[in-house]
């Protein structure tokens, strides 16, 4: 009898609370799994025009994403995801806008949102020279060792990291303004748009720069965020947002429930969600990387431009002026572009964006960004001990384990880059006149790839 009582006591004290914690965690995690899968599959099918079964097998095939079940509905251009029948999430596709995950707003509300995006200029891109068009030069500069460069490209397609294939889908190298190497995985080509993830932050930074150039925004003033009035957060400046020094408590973790995953897969207004989070540091005193800061910036852009011109602003003021005719920004349910994560572009368009920064904000002889903006972008604030971040771009700062060494040894110190989850990169190396783009599913050995590319340029 005593043994039975002891057993019941163990159940009550240990097993039941353990089950409760497990159920609680799954309740938090399942919507993230189904939301991630529904959103990314929706974009893959309707925006990238990929086969749904292949996407589920390759992009969503690893645990815990493999727990999800997905239904593609071509009748209303949507994808619905769930986990064991629970935590159902739906993403809808709208032409010109990509896909949007339904959260906090009804599907009817989201579908009635009005976005006016002009068509890109009508030019025959295959007959117009790169970078405005897609026609490439017949010859390669004599400074390029094609054998070494092609070896570097082949190696990045065969690369593995921590025993897992990197699955590179695109690699492109621009030297002195000219594409000198370009390769795609089977099923992808120069017309395939691919997800930039956090490279979107760098695009958001460029849009902020354009507003500065137009005299509509002063980054040194407090950020115009309505939720921050009469609070300690009203001290946060636009520059703090750009440099990731807001002090807002935001956990940038993707292995489970966190501020980042809650924002991206559970919230309809991502900027409002982040704006409501508490401070953990005095604004401007500590570097803390946050996708939430980028989405607040995106909403500020919306406020400064105004509702009438907001949807078209990135296209008319940035993309169409730099030949990025295939680029798409996806909005959240509230209608604000997800400036932290949801840009889709071809490898060539991402390279064009890199060229804009390589050329100090000029494209085709026209100054798109403010004078000095690129220099400011590549200057890390004093609060960042590793000196590895500027205005939503990463820098070749100090190594985390050894602050006497660069993060990328053997790579020029002036290298800066846009960096996205899973190994999406635009590397810009002004001293070597290089822009290097790599897109894929998993991370690569970045330093090795860059050193091999650099070694091919004499």
PEVENVEN-V482834 format. One record per backbone hydrogen bond with DSSP energy under -1.0 kcal/mol. NH is the residue of the N-H (numbers start at 1). CO is the residue of the C=O. E is the energy in kcal/mol with one decimal. If there is no record, write none. Layout:
NH:CO:E  NH:CO:E
This chain:
5:1:-2.4  6:2:-2.8  7:3:-2.5  8:4:-2.5  9:5:-2.4  10:6:-2.3  11:7:-2.2  12:8:-2.5  13:9:-2.8  14:10:-2.7  15:10:-1.5  16:11:-3.0  18:14:-1.8  19:15:-2.8  20:16:-2.4  21:17:-2.7  22:18:-2.4  23:19:-2.9  24:20:-2.6  25:21:-2.5  26:22:-2.4  27:23:-2.5  28:24:-1.4  29:25:-2.6  30:26:-3.0  33:29:-2.0  34:30:-2.7  35:31:-2.2  36:32:-2.7  37:33:-2.3  38:34:-2.5  39:35:-2.6  40:36:-2.4  41:37:-2.4  42:38:-2.1  43:39:-2.0  44:40:-2.1  45:41:-2.6  46:42:-2.3  47:43:-1.8  48:43:-1.9  50:44:-2.5  55:51:-2.1  56:52:-2.6  57:53:-2.0  58:54:-2.7  59:55:-1.6  60:55:-1.6  66:62:-1.4  67:64:-2.1  68:65:-1.8  69:82:-2.7  71:80:-2.6  73:78:-2.6  78:73:-2.1  79:91:-2.3  80:71:-2.5  81:89:-3.3  82:69:-1.8  83:86:-2.5  86:83:-2.2  89:81:-2.7  91:79:-2.7  92:100:-2.5  93:77:-3.0  94:98:-2.5  97:94:-2.5  98:94:-1.2  100:92:-2.3  102:90:-2.8  105:103:-1.1  110:106:-2.1  111:107:-2.6  112:108:-1.2  113:110:-1.2  123:121:-1.5  125:123:-1.4  127:124:-2.0  130:135:-2.9  133:129:-2.4  134:125:-3.2  135:128:-2.6  144:141:-1.9  145:456:-3.4  146:144:-1.0  149:145:-2.6  150:146:-2.8  151:147:-1.7  152:148:-2.1  153:149:-2.2  154:150:-2.5  155:151:-2.5  156:152:-1.8  157:153:-1.3  158:154:-1.2  161:164:-2.4  164:161:-1.5  166:159:-2.5  169:439:-3.0  170:439:-2.0  171:183:-2.2  172:437:-2.4  173:181:-2.6  174:435:-3.2  175:178:-2.9  176:433:-2.6  178:175:-2.0  180:173:-2.7  181:173:-1.2  183:171:-2.3  185:169:-1.9  188:185:-2.1  192:189:-1.8  194:345:-2.9  196:343:-3.2  199:196:-2.3  200:197:-2.1  201:198:-1.2  203:199:-1.2  204:200:-2.5  205:201:-2.2  206:202:-1.8  207:203:-2.0  208:204:-2.0  209:205:-2.3  210:206:-2.0  211:207:-1.8  212:208:-2.1  213:209:-2.4  214:210:-1.9  215:212:-1.4  216:211:-2.5  221:218:-1.6  223:236:-3.2  225:223:-2.3  228:225:-2.1  229:226:-1.4  231:228:-1.2  234:231:-1.7  235:232:-1.1  236:233:-1.6  238:221:-1.6  239:219:-2.5  241:237:-1.6  242:238:-2.3  243:239:-2.7  245:240:-2.8  249:278:-3.2  250:248:-1.2  253:251:-1.5  260:251:-2.0  262:258:-2.7  263:259:-2.3  264:260:-2.3  265:261:-2.0  266:262:-2.0  273:269:-2.0  274:270:-2.0  275:271:-2.8  276:272:-1.3  277:274:-1.8  280:247:-3.5  281:247:-1.5  284:245:-3.6  285:282:-1.5  288:244:-3.2  295:291:-1.5  296:292:-1.8  297:293:-2.1  298:294:-1.9  299:295:-1.9  300:296:-2.1  301:297:-2.3  302:298:-1.7  303:299:-2.3  304:300:-2.7  305:301:-2.4  306:302:-2.3  310:306:-1.4  313:309:-1.3  316:312:-2.8  317:313:-2.4  319:314:-2.7  320:315:-3.1  324:319:-2.5  325:323:-1.8  327:324:-1.1  328:344:-3.0  330:342:-2.5  332:336:-2.7  334:268:-1.8  335:332:-1.7  338:330:-2.8  339:337:-2.1  341:338:-1.2  342:338:-1.9  344:328:-2.8  345:194:-1.9  350:346:-2.4  351:347:-1.9  352:348:-2.2  353:349:-2.1  354:350:-1.9  355:351:-2.3  356:352:-1.9  357:353:-1.3  358:354:-2.4  359:355:-2.3  360:357:-1.4  361:356:-2.6  362:359:-1.2  363:366:-2.5  366:363:-1.6  368:361:-2.5  369:361:-1.7  373:370:-2.1  376:372:-2.2  377:373:-2.8  378:374:-1.7  379:376:-1.6  384:381:-1.6  387:384:-1.1  390:393:-2.7  391:377:-1.4  392:242:-1.4  392:390:-1.3  394:417:-2.8  395:388:-2.2  396:415:-1.4  397:395:-2.2  398:386:-3.0  399:405:-3.2  405:402:-2.2  407:397:-2.8  411:408:-1.6  415:412:-1.6  416:428:-2.2  417:394:-2.7  418:426:-1.9  420:424:-3.3  423:420:-1.5  424:420:-1.9  425:438:-2.7  426:418:-2.0  427:436:-3.2  428:416:-2.9  429:434:-2.7  432:429:-1.4  433:430:-1.3  434:429:-1.9  435:174:-2.2  436:427:-2.5  437:172:-3.1  438:425:-2.1  439:170:-2.7  441:167:-1.5  442:166:-2.5  446:444:-1.4  449:445:-2.1  450:446:-2.8  451:447:-2.6  452:448:-2.0  453:449:-2.2  454:450:-2.8  455:451:-2.2  456:453:-1.1  457:454:-1.7  458:143:-3.3
